[in-house]
Amino acid sequence: MGREPKQALRHALASSAKAWTALVDGEPEAMFGVVVQSVLTGDGVPWFLGTDEVYLHGRELLMWGPGMVARLCDSTVTLRNLVSSHNTRAIRLLQRWGFNIGKEVIKIAGVEFLPFEKVPS
């Protein structure tokens, strides 16, 4: 999205209504949160940046994810963002967490993304 990882994390943390760091054996392996896009409409942009270590903890992601998504929804009603169209693991995880994945490919700087969202039931 045009930022180096460290820049992206700093920007996300500074902009987020809520943010957390996931530790594995005391080491930070993932950070995630939500940026409130509109207080008026309740739209939020969830974000997640993890190391390769995250993929070794799929069971924990499935177990803890729904609760964390619910906490993101404390600040917003609707969550929307983009996921790499080639990141099948992330797409499956988002689906397991209750997100709908769009079909329309969006290209940003030559990289293909799919929109995803979670709206209130």
N, C-alpha and C positions, 0 to 999 in steps of 0.2 A: 504494500500500500504506500510505498515511497519513503518509508522510514527504516532505519537500522533497528534491530531488536531492542537495544538499550533505549534509544529515542522513543520507540513505540511504547515501551513499558512506562517510561517517565510521563509521556503524554497521557496514556490511559489512566495511570494512577492519579495524576493531577486533575483529570476530568471526571473521575468516577464518583458516583454517589456512595458506592460500596466497592470494596476490593479485598481480596484475600490472597495469601500465599500458601501453597500446599507444600508441606515438608515431607521428605522421605528420609528416614534415618537422620533427621536434623538438618538436612540439606534442602534448600528451596529448589523444587523441581517444576513448579507450575505457579502461575499467577492468573487470576481471573476476577472479573467484576462486571459492573454495569455503569454505563454513562446514560444519564437521563437526557434524552434528546428533546423532549417536550413535556413540561409539567402539566400543561393544559390538556394534551391528548393522552398522556400516560405512556408515551413511547420511550423505550429504552434500547440501548445498543449493548448487548452482552459481548464480552471479549474473553479470550482464553489463550494463553501462550504457555506451552509446556515443552520440556525437554524430551528426548527420546525415552527417558526413564518412565514417563507417564504410561507408555504402552505396556510396560511390565506390570501395571497395576489396574488392569481392566475391571476386575471384580470390585475394587474399591471405588472406581469411577461410577460403576453402575449402582453401587450401594449409596454413595454419598451424593451423587449428582442431583437426583430429584429434590432433595432437601435444599441444596444450594441454589437450584433454579427457583425454588419457591421463595427463598430469601431474596433473590434478585427481583422477584415480582413484588416484594414489599415496597419498593421504590417506584415501580413502573407496572403498567397493566399488560402492555404488549412488548415483546422482545423481538427485535429484528436485527439481522446482520448478514454477512456473507461468509461462505466457507469455500475453500478450494474445491473445485469440481473433481480433482484427482485424489483428494484425501478421503478415501472410502471409509477409513476407520472413524474419522471425525463425523462423517455424515451418518454412519450407523449409530454412533453414540448420541448424536443430536436427536435422531429419531427415537431412540430408546428413552430419552429424557422428555419426549413429548413434543418436539419441534416438528413442524412441517417443512419439508425441503421443496423449494420451487424447482421448476424444470428449465426456466429461461437462463441460459448462460450469459453472464455479464463479464466482459473482458476489462481488466484494469492493468495497464502497463504490460499487456501481452499475456497476462495470467487469467485463466478462466475460473470464475466463481459461480456458485449457486446461492440464491437468497434462501434464508431460513427464517422462520418466525414461530412464535408461540403466542397465541391470542387467548383471551379468557374464554372459558367454556360457556 
